[in-house]
Amino acid sequence: MIGVLANMTVAEGKQEEFENVARDLMAKVKANEPGCLIYNLCKKRGSETEYTFMEQYTDAAALDAHGKTEYFQAAFPKLGACLAGKPELIVLDAIQ
């Protein structure tokens, strides 16, 4: 299994737009990607602008397929337009 943490800081005033795009993306991922076991957006406690996507995939092929979906390709620039800087991606290998 592969995990991904995508840490992002959203520009002040863009939180609602970011969350709406993310909710739509999460619904599509959960409905269409059986290889994606977890795909959740969380907001850091005590912060109004720091978010993390927590993701877990069955394997590298599932992670690769996720990035190639039409709905991810459509959401990515919309999410990016809400950010205050570059996201930090952490890719993790599960210990089993």
Backbone hydrogen bonds, N-H to C=O, Kabsch-Sander energy under -0.5 kcal/mol:
donor,donor_aa,acceptor,acceptor_aa,energy
2,I,57,Y,-2.2
3,G,92,L,-2.9
4,V,55,E,-2.2
5,L,90,I,-2.6
6,A,4,V,-0.5
6,A,53,F,-2.2
7,N,5,L,-0.7
7,N,88,E,-2.9
8,M,51,Y,-3.1
10,V,8,M,-0.5
10,V,49,T,-3.2
11,A,82,C,-3.0
14,K,11,A,-2.4
18,F,14,K,-2.6
19,E,15,Q,-2.9
20,N,16,E,-2.3
21,V,17,E,-2.2
22,A,18,F,-2.5
23,R,19,E,-2.6
24,D,20,N,-1.9
25,L,21,V,-2.3
26,M,22,A,-3.1
27,A,23,R,-2.2
28,K,24,D,-1.9
29,V,25,L,-2.7
30,K,26,M,-2.6
31,A,27,A,-1.7
32,N,28,K,-1.6
33,E,29,V,-2.1
36,C,33,E,-1.8
37,L,35,G,-0.7
37,L,56,Q,-2.4
38,I,56,Q,-1.6
40,N,54,M,-2.4
42,C,52,T,-2.6
44,K,50,E,-2.9
47,S,44,K,-2.0
51,Y,8,M,-3.2
51,Y,49,T,-0.6
52,T,42,C,-2.7
53,F,6,A,-2.1
54,M,40,N,-3.3
54,M,52,T,-0.6
55,E,4,V,-2.6
55,E,53,F,-0.6
56,Q,38,I,-2.2
57,Y,2,I,-3.1
58,T,35,G,-2.6
63,L,59,D,-1.7
64,D,60,A,-2.6
65,A,61,A,-2.6
66,H,62,A,-2.0
67,G,63,L,-1.6
68,K,64,D,-0.8
68,K,65,A,-0.7
69,T,65,A,-0.6
69,T,66,H,-1.3
73,Q,69,T,-2.5
74,A,70,E,-1.9
75,A,71,Y,-2.0
76,F,72,F,-2.7
78,K,74,A,-0.6
79,L,75,A,-2.8
80,G,76,F,-2.6
81,A,77,P,-1.7
82,C,79,L,-1.5
83,L,80,G,-1.3
84,A,9,T,-3.2
85,G,9,T,-0.6
88,E,7,N,-2.8
89,L,87,P,-0.6
90,I,5,L,-2.7
92,L,3,G,-3.4
94,A,1,M,-2.3
94,A,92,L,-0.5
96,Q,94,A,-0.6
